[in-house]
């Protein structure tokens, strides 16, 4: 499960492993799985990360 943050009437999903934020829950879950498995971040996933 990833954390959900509601800010400015938008939902953001936070990877609990690295703290990156995403607009989609699916992408945040993919990030979390990658981080847990590889103990690093994937550039293919984190390119979708956004700044809150």
PyMOL commands that place a pseudoatom at each C-alpha (Angstrom):
pseudoatom trace, name=CA, resn=UNK, resi=1, chain=A, elem=C, hetatm=0, pos=[0.000, 0.000, 0.000]
pseudoatom trace, name=CA, resn=UNK, resi=2, chain=A, elem=C, hetatm=0, pos=[1.223, 3.492, -0.789]
pseudoatom trace, name=CA, resn=UNK, resi=3, chain=A, elem=C, hetatm=0, pos=[0.402, 6.676, 1.093]
pseudoatom trace, name=CA, resn=UNK, resi=4, chain=A, elem=C, hetatm=0, pos=[-2.202, 9.001, -0.358]
pseudoatom trace, name=CA, resn=UNK, resi=5, chain=A, elem=C, hetatm=0, pos=[-1.855, 12.751, 0.090]
pseudoatom trace, name=CA, resn=UNK, resi=6, chain=A, elem=C, hetatm=0, pos=[-4.651, 15.123, -0.865]
pseudoatom trace, name=CA, resn=UNK, resi=7, chain=A, elem=C, hetatm=0, pos=[-3.485, 18.639, -1.616]
pseudoatom trace, name=CA, resn=UNK, resi=8, chain=A, elem=C, hetatm=0, pos=[-5.077, 21.417, -3.685]
pseudoatom trace, name=CA, resn=UNK, resi=9, chain=A, elem=C, hetatm=0, pos=[-7.987, 19.124, -4.576]
pseudoatom trace, name=CA, resn=UNK, resi=10, chain=A, elem=C, hetatm=0, pos=[-5.617, 16.552, -6.143]
pseudoatom trace, name=CA, resn=UNK, resi=11, chain=A, elem=C, hetatm=0, pos=[-4.630, 13.101, -4.948]
pseudoatom trace, name=CA, resn=UNK, resi=12, chain=A, elem=C, hetatm=0, pos=[-0.932, 12.267, -4.840]
pseudoatom trace, name=CA, resn=UNK, resi=13, chain=A, elem=C, hetatm=0, pos=[0.463, 8.835, -4.111]
pseudoatom trace, name=CA, resn=UNK, resi=14, chain=A, elem=C, hetatm=0, pos=[3.730, 8.509, -2.229]
pseudoatom trace, name=CA, resn=UNK, resi=15, chain=A, elem=C, hetatm=0, pos=[6.158, 5.579, -2.450]
pseudoatom trace, name=CA, resn=UNK, resi=16, chain=A, elem=C, hetatm=0, pos=[6.796, 4.541, 1.146]
pseudoatom trace, name=CA, resn=UNK, resi=17, chain=A, elem=C, hetatm=0, pos=[10.312, 3.346, 0.332]
pseudoatom trace, name=CA, resn=UNK, resi=18, chain=A, elem=C, hetatm=0, pos=[11.880, 6.379, -1.378]
pseudoatom trace, name=CA, resn=UNK, resi=19, chain=A, elem=C, hetatm=0, pos=[9.308, 9.130, -0.842]
pseudoatom trace, name=CA, resn=UNK, resi=20, chain=A, elem=C, hetatm=0, pos=[8.740, 10.050, -4.498]
pseudoatom trace, name=CA, resn=UNK, resi=21, chain=A, elem=C, hetatm=0, pos=[5.226, 11.268, -5.338]
pseudoatom trace, name=CA, resn=UNK, resi=22, chain=A, elem=C, hetatm=0, pos=[3.104, 10.217, -8.317]
pseudoatom trace, name=CA, resn=UNK, resi=23, chain=A, elem=C, hetatm=0, pos=[-0.296, 11.124, -9.720]
pseudoatom trace, name=CA, resn=UNK, resi=24, chain=A, elem=C, hetatm=0, pos=[-1.246, 7.466, -10.196]
pseudoatom trace, name=CA, resn=UNK, resi=25, chain=A, elem=C, hetatm=0, pos=[-1.514, 4.780, -7.542]
pseudoatom trace, name=CA, resn=UNK, resi=26, chain=A, elem=C, hetatm=0, pos=[-0.299, 2.145, -10.034]
pseudoatom trace, name=CA, resn=UNK, resi=27, chain=A, elem=C, hetatm=0, pos=[2.967, 3.994, -10.704]
pseudoatom trace, name=CA, resn=UNK, resi=28, chain=A, elem=C, hetatm=0, pos=[3.566, 4.523, -6.983]
pseudoatom trace, name=CA, resn=UNK, resi=29, chain=A, elem=C, hetatm=0, pos=[3.031, 0.800, -6.368]
pseudoatom trace, name=CA, resn=UNK, resi=30, chain=A, elem=C, hetatm=0, pos=[5.465, -0.086, -9.166]
pseudoatom trace, name=CA, resn=UNK, resi=31, chain=A, elem=C, hetatm=0, pos=[8.015, 2.263, -7.603]
pseudoatom trace, name=CA, resn=UNK, resi=32, chain=A, elem=C, hetatm=0, pos=[7.530, 0.715, -4.172]
pseudoatom trace, name=CA, resn=UNK, resi=33, chain=A, elem=C, hetatm=0, pos=[7.970, -2.826, -5.531]
pseudoatom trace, name=CA, resn=UNK, resi=34, chain=A, elem=C, hetatm=0, pos=[11.104, -1.852, -7.434]
pseudoatom trace, name=CA, resn=UNK, resi=35, chain=A, elem=C, hetatm=0, pos=[12.609, -0.088, -4.411]
pseudoatom trace, name=CA, resn=UNK, resi=36, chain=A, elem=C, hetatm=0, pos=[11.954, -3.060, -2.132]
pseudoatom trace, name=CA, resn=UNK, resi=37, chain=A, elem=C, hetatm=0, pos=[13.327, -5.599, -4.579]
pseudoatom trace, name=CA, resn=UNK, resi=38, chain=A, elem=C, hetatm=0, pos=[16.406, -3.739, -5.836]
pseudoatom trace, name=CA, resn=UNK, resi=39, chain=A, elem=C, hetatm=0, pos=[17.132, -1.295, -2.971]
pseudoatom trace, name=CA, resn=UNK, resi=40, chain=A, elem=C, hetatm=0, pos=[17.415, 1.466, -5.556]
pseudoatom trace, name=CA, resn=UNK, resi=41, chain=A, elem=C, hetatm=0, pos=[15.209, 3.591, -7.809]
pseudoatom trace, name=CA, resn=UNK, resi=42, chain=A, elem=C, hetatm=0, pos=[14.334, 2.851, -11.420]
pseudoatom trace, name=CA, resn=UNK, resi=43, chain=A, elem=C, hetatm=0, pos=[14.835, 5.713, -13.869]
pseudoatom trace, name=CA, resn=UNK, resi=44, chain=A, elem=C, hetatm=0, pos=[11.990, 4.333, -15.988]
pseudoatom trace, name=CA, resn=UNK, resi=45, chain=A, elem=C, hetatm=0, pos=[9.591, 4.720, -13.056]
pseudoatom trace, name=CA, resn=UNK, resi=46, chain=A, elem=C, hetatm=0, pos=[10.947, 7.847, -11.381]
pseudoatom trace, name=CA, resn=UNK, resi=47, chain=A, elem=C, hetatm=0, pos=[10.710, 9.851, -14.591]
pseudoatom trace, name=CA, resn=UNK, resi=48, chain=A, elem=C, hetatm=0, pos=[6.995, 10.062, -13.725]
pseudoatom trace, name=CA, resn=UNK, resi=49, chain=A, elem=C, hetatm=0, pos=[7.641, 11.422, -10.228]
pseudoatom trace, name=CA, resn=UNK, resi=50, chain=A, elem=C, hetatm=0, pos=[6.311, 14.879, -9.501]
pseudoatom trace, name=CA, resn=UNK, resi=51, chain=A, elem=C, hetatm=0, pos=[7.212, 17.622, -7.074]
pseudoatom trace, name=CA, resn=UNK, resi=52, chain=A, elem=C, hetatm=0, pos=[4.480, 18.492, -4.614]
for i in range(1, 52): cmd.bond("trace and resi %d" % i, "trace and resi %d" % (i + 1))
show_as sticks, trace
zoom trace
